[in-house]
Structure formats: C-alpha cells, structure tokens
Amino acid sequence: MRFAGICLILLLSPAIQAETRTPDLNPYRMVYVAKYNGMPIEAVRELSVTSDGYRIQSRAKNFLGRINETEDFTVNGEGRLLPEHYEYDRSIFGIKRLETLQFDRSEGIAVSQRKGETRKIPLEGNLLGPVSYQEQLRQDMIWQEPNLSYAVIIRGNINQYEFERVGEELLETAAGNIKTVKLRLVREADSPRETWLWMAPDLNYRLVKLLQVEEDGEHYEMLLKEASPVTPVARKGESPAALSSAAADDSVSGQARANQINPGTRDNDVSIDSRLSADSGVDNLADTPATFRSGNSP
C-alpha cells in the first residue's frame, strides 16, 4: 500500500508542477489618456524591479500640483502578491498630504497613517494594498482564476472588491485595435455607481480602459495611449518549452506589435486637468479599482 502511494505521487507530480504559478512581473510602462466629465487628463502607471522585490507607481502632475502613489511588494511561493509598503504623496497649491500603509508581517499587523491618525489592522487572510490588489487582479486574469475577489486596506479600513467577467470586446485605441476582456465591479443591487474595466490578454491582461460612473452622473473614463512591449508568460496548462517555441516563431510579428503599441517614450511628468485642486475631491488614488482615480471609494 505504501509503495502504491509513492507511485501515485510520482505519477501526479508532473501535473502538479505544470500548475505552478508563474506571475508576470516583467517591468512595464503604460500611458493613458483620461477624461473626467469631458476634461482631459494623462496618466502613467509603471511596474519596476527593486532590490527587495517590486514597485508599482502611478503619478500625475500639472501646474497646480502633483499626486504620486507607490506600493512595494514581494511574491510568495504560490505567486500571490505580498504588499510591504504603500505611500500616497500629494501636493496641491502647496498643501501637502502624506499617507502611508506599512505591512509588518513579523508583528502580524498593517499600520495605516493618515491625517495624523494611526490605525493598526490585523493581517488576517490575503490582505492587499490600494495598488497591489490591482496587480493581483491582473495575475489572476492571466491564470484564469474563477474567483476575482480581494480584501483591500484603504484609508485604514478593509474593503472587499469583487469583479465578474461579462464578455469580450475589441477596443480602438491610439495603440491600435486591442482585444479585451470586460470586467464589472460587483456592487449592491440598488447602487447607482458603476465601474467597468477592459483588460487585454495580448498585453498580459494590463488595463486598457476604465469607465466609472458616480451617483450624480459624473463619469471618469481612461483609455490606453502607449504601452511597453510584452514579455510572454506561461498560462495555465502551458509548458515553458512550448512557450519558448511559440515566442521564437512569433518573434517578427511580436516585434511589429511592440512597435505599434509603443510608438515612443515620453517624459515622466504627466499633465492633469486643472480640476486637480485642493477641494476637487481627488483625494486618494486608491478611490477606484483603476490606474488613476477620482471621487469616493468603490
């Protein structure tokens, strides 16, 4: 019986290895053209490698001020993101605001500091930060996870975000026509607010479009303008060897797509409409499940 059990484990081990998660954390840069009630904004999102792990950053700037949002994270053996430190830095009309969220895993708590108030949140379950949960959503889309639900610490509170797939759509963008999967943020049945996301499989499920409608009818829309080239990653059920072969066969056409999607580089500073002011309601870039946000939490 013991021998039979060992044989069963050996037979199953290749299948188990094939399911190992390989997160796509290759550095990228995305530039978006956005509109808030018809007013133009340009936004940038970047993923980079650090000495301790990874960093994802969103930023916006104009003559009135700037907003920077940064989160550092690592990855565990299961491919799940582990946030380490989040920082929101804003300066509008010379009025500065700094908000931080520190994940202290040795103590089992996350420490939120905002407006002079400190909150300690027990680290129970897979709690994510205001930016890292968006990256985890992208990883889960790559891995075709059926459950897209996330517990997120925002402004010292734990919010639960759940997304559902609603179909596919071909979008026309400045980077070309892009096939996307459309997602909806699940809300209460009587909620007038709506949040929709379009993520592109050919861009390893990076965000291509966001549409958010508020209770008063105001809306925020964001559409891809430029994207850095894509590095292929193994999807569920694909072997690394098959991936390498496909990448080699597609090297010429892949480079052509990269040239189309990434027409050029731009300065790191980006413009944002004059609505970005101290009393504009643009308070925290974590307010909606997208690259840049405005208004209240989802």
N, C-alpha and C positions, 0 to 999 in steps of 0.2 A: 504493500500500500504506500509505504514511504517512497519507494522507487518510482511508482506511478505518479505520485505528486510532483516529484522532481522533474520527471519527463514532461508533465503538463506545464510546469513553469517555463521550461526551456522552449517548449513549442509556442507558448504565448509571448515570450519576451520580445521577438521582433515586432509584433503588433503593438506591444506596449511602447517600444522605442519610437515607432512611427508616429505616436500620438504626442510625443514630447513637444511642448510649446516652444516655438522659436519667435520671440517678439521682433517686430520690425522697428528697431530703434536707430536706424541709419539717419544721420543728420539731414534735415530738410529746411527749406525756407519757402513760405507761402505768402503771397501778396494778394490782398483782396480790395476790391472797390465796393464800398458800402454806401447805403443811403438810410438816413433816419428821417422819416417823413419827407422824403424827396431831397434832402440836403446831403451833398457828397462827403464821404469820409474815405480815407485809405488806411488800411490796417495791415500789420505784419505779424506772422507767427513763425517762430524758429525753434527747432529741436537741435540740441548740440550735446556733444560728449564732454564730460568734465573728468577731473582726476578721481572723483569718488563715485561717479555714476553718470547721470544725465540731467539736462536742464531744458525746460521748455519756457519760452518767453514770448509775451505779447506786448506790443508797445504802440503808442500813438502820441503825436506831438503837433502843436501848432503855435502861433504867436501868443496864444493865451496861456499855454502851459503844456504839461505832458502827463501821461499815465503809463507806468510800466508795471507789468505783472509777471512774476517769475516763480517757478517752482522747481526744486531739485528733487530727484527721486532715484531709487535703485530698483532692481528687479530680483525677485526670489526665484527659486529653482523651478517653480511652476509657471513662470512667465508673468506673474502678477506684479503690478507696479506697487512699490512701497515708497510713499512720499516721505521726504525728510524735512524740507523747509520750504515754506511759501512766503512770498513777500509782495505786498501791494504798495507802490510808491507813487504818490500823486502830488503835483504842484500846479495849482490853478490860480492865476492872479497873485502869485507869490505866497498863497496859502498852501502849506504843505500838510500832507497826511501820510502816515506810515502805518501799515497794518501787517502783522506777521503771524505765522502759524508754524510752530515747531513741533515735530513729532519725536518724542523722547521714548523710544522703544524699551530702553533699559528700565524706565520707570512705569511704562505702560500707559502713558498719557500723551495727549497733544495739548500744547499751551497756546492759546489764542490771545493776542494783544491787539486791542483796537480801541481808539478814542480814550486811552488811559485806563481801560478796563481789561483785566486779565481773567481768562476763563480756562479751567482745566477740564479736558474731555477724556474719559477713559477710552483707551484704544481697544475696543471690542469689535471683532469681526474685521472685515476688509474696508476700513475707513480710508477714504481718499481725500485729496485736497481739491481746491477750486479749479485747478488746471489739469492735474494728473488724472482726474476721472475722465476727462475728455480724451486723453491719450489712451486710457484703458478701454474706452468705448471703441476706439479705432482698432486696438489689438483684438478685441473680442469680435469685431466685424471680420477681420482677417481670418480668425479661427472659427467663424460661423457659429459662434455661441448662440444658443436659442434664447438665453436669459440676458437681457441688457438692462440690468438694474444695479444701481450704485448708491452706496451710503457716503455722503459727502459732507465734510465740515466746511461751512461757510459762515463767516461772521460769528464764530463761536458756537454755532448751532449745527446739529446734524440734520441734513435734508436727504430725503430719498428720491432719486430720479430714476424713472423707468422709461425706456424707449421701445417702440414697436416698429417693425418693418412694414411698410404699406405698399411697396411696389418698386418698379424701376422707371427711370426717366432719363432721356437724352437731353442734356443741357447745352445751350450755346453760350460759350464764354469767350473772353479775349484770348484764352489759351487754346481755343479750339472747341469742337463738339466733344463732350465727355459723357460717357455712360455712367449713371449714378444709381445708387440705391437710396430710396427716400425713407426717412425715419420721422416718427412723430413722438414728441414728448407726451407721455400719458398724464393727463390731469383729471381733476374731478369732473364728473359728467356735466355739471352746470357752470363750469369755468368758461368765461368768455375769452380767456387768453389762449393763444396758440403758438406752438414752437415747432418748426419743421427743419430738418437737416437733410442735405443731399451729400452722400459720401461716395467717392469713386473707387471701384475695385481696381482699375488700372493704375491708380495712384496709391495703392495700398490703403485704400479707404481714408485718405485725407479728406478733410471737409472741402466741398466745392461751393456749396450755397447754404445760407441760413435765412430763414424768414421767421420773424417773431411779431405777433400782433398783440397789443396790450388791450386792457379793459376799455380804455377810452377811444379805441380805434387807431391810435398811433401805431406805426409799424416800423420795423427795422429790418433791412434786407442787406445781405452781403453776398458777393459773387467773386469767384476766383479770377484773378488777373494774371498772375505768374506763379509758377511752381518749379522747384528744383527737380532735376531728373530723379527717376525712381530706381531703387535697387531691388531686384526681385527677392521675395522671401517665400519659403515653403508654406503652402497652405495645408490644411488638414488633409491627410491621405497622400501627400506628395513626398517623394523621397528627395534628399539633397542631390543625388546623381541625376535624377530626371529634371530637376530644376536647373542644374548647371547646363545640361544638354539643351534645354529649351532656351535658356539665356543666350547660349552660343549661337543657336540657329536664328535667334531674333535680334542679334546684335546690331545689324544695319538698320532694320526698321525701328528698333528701340531707340537708337541714337536720333533717328529722324523725329520720333515723337518727343524726345527730350528737347531737341532744338525748337520744336513748335511750342512746347509747353513753357520753356524757359527762354524767352526772347532776349533777355538781357538782365543785368543787375541794376539795382537801384540803391540810393543812399539809405542808410539805416533809419534815419529820421523820416517819419511819415506825417502827412498833414491830416488834420481832423477839423471838421466844421466848427465855426465859432459858437455853436451850441455847447461845446465843451467849456463850461464855465462853472464857477463855484456853486451855483444854485441850479444847475441844469438837470440834476438827477442822475448824472453819470458819476456814480459813487463808487462802484466796485466792479472790476472787470469779471467778477465771478457771478454776476447777476443772471446770466442766461447761459445755457449749455452750448456756447459757441466761442469762436476765437476772440471777438470783441463784443461788448455788451453795453446796454443802456437801460435804465429803469429799475424795477424791483426784481426780486429773486423769482425763479421759475415757479 
